Amino acid sequence: MKWQGGRQSGNFEDRRGMSSGGKVAIGGIGGVIVLLIGLFMGGDPSQLLQQMGAGQETTTGEVRELSAEEQQLTEFSRVVLQSTEDVWGKLFREQANADYPPTKLVVYDRNTPTDGCGMGQSAYGPFYCPADQTIYMDLTFNDELKQRFGAKGEFALAYVIAHEVGHHIQNILGVLKQTNAMRAKMSEREYNKISVMTELQADFYAGVWAHYVNKNSDIELTYADIVDGMQAAAAVGDDHIQEQAQGHSNPESFTHGTSKQRTYWFKKGYDTGDLNAGNTFDDRSLQ
């Protein structure tokens, strides 16, 4: 994956080193695991944070000095984010005759407040907040990807960022508003299926980005990078995460999709590059 020297997005905020006051309560044993499964890669933070009892905090301070490794990871994330802006900007102009309103990426240590989605915590993993159209990520999650989930290669983190941008696309198109409106009308079991469809569509959009990235941005990918992306998608499947956490999986509680499903939809987006091919909500196998 060639990205060094690429343009870096300005839609970026660094809150690392800032201190925050107050306490965050996560109720019950396994709370962090529940949030990892529910929030990892783009769940609905505003709902889950309320359920888990997270409170608002304020953040003050100055950005700390970064190590060489942290600086490189920061530059990488900003180049990837810029590439999503390049790809989606072109697709919006060509297919919708509209400007693409980019999302913002906030990186932080441990915890940070959001505007509308409660208090973000590193333990939740990366997430997208629809209320402020912002992605929140503790970049130490890159270590988690490699060490806990076994997702190797630089493209694994790029896939994560592209997936969160996929939720931003859903937010722009009104998909998240519609799916969130269904929550109060369905049982938890029924809504879990809607959540899976939502997450798999974001995986599909990540694949669409990968399809166009060589042509429309400063990043160059090889097929080996795409394989890394498919392996990352498999590593964060609900079945894989639950089996790691508790030794078995419960399909009725899946909210993001199995390893096989996540790999399939990412690959489908990459293979087709066709936005019209990503309607997971009409896929009978997911209903």
Buried (B, 14 or more C-beta within 10 A) or exposed (E): BEBEEBBBBEBBEBBBEBEBEEEBEBEEEEBBBBBBBBBBBBBBBBBBBEEBEBEEBEBEEEEEEBEEEBEEBBBBBBBBBBBBBBBBBBBBEEEEEEEBEBBBBBBBBBBBBBEEBBBBBBBBBBBBBBEBBBBBBBBBBBEBBBEEBBBEBBBBBBBBBBBBBBBBBBBBEEBBEEBBEEBEEEEEEEBBBBBBBBBBBBBBBBBBBBBBBBEBBBBEBEEEBBEBBBBBBBBBBBBBBBEBBEEEBEEEBBBBBBBEBBBBBBBBBBBBBEBEBBEBBEBEEBE
